Amino acid sequence: MCNDHGNHGDDMGVEARFRRITAFIEDRLTPLFDPSNGSDHGFGMDDTSRALRALRYTVQAASQVTGLVEKRETAPELRQVVDQALEHNWDALRSIARMWEDHEDFRKEFKAHSWDVLGV
């Protein structure tokens, strides 16, 4: 587990943080869909495959924040609604990422609460 309290020179912007947590989760999920591993998970109609697809779709939906982040700055009248959407998306990704909290690539920033990430 990454316990380094430094920021590794990383961009701590909202979009960058969403990209990092999404990449971490995708790195855990992608091998589960790889048929070269002898797995049909994700491609069948069994409950495990359906659950894997649902999880991947959830991650993909929650990680789409580019337009929202831009709206925070360009449309102040929408700021409260945008912040709520970003908070919800971060909390969904954070909950998923924490399933692998013991993984060596897990970063402390993935535990951050949405208000810390968004600066609200």
Secondary structure, DSSP 8 states (H G I E B T S, - for coil): -B---S-TT---SHHHHHHHHHHHHHHHHGGGG-GGGT--TTTSSSHHHHHHHHHHHHHHHHT--HHHHHHHHH-GGGHHHHHHHHHHHHHHHHHHHGGGTTSTT-BGGGG--HHHHHT-
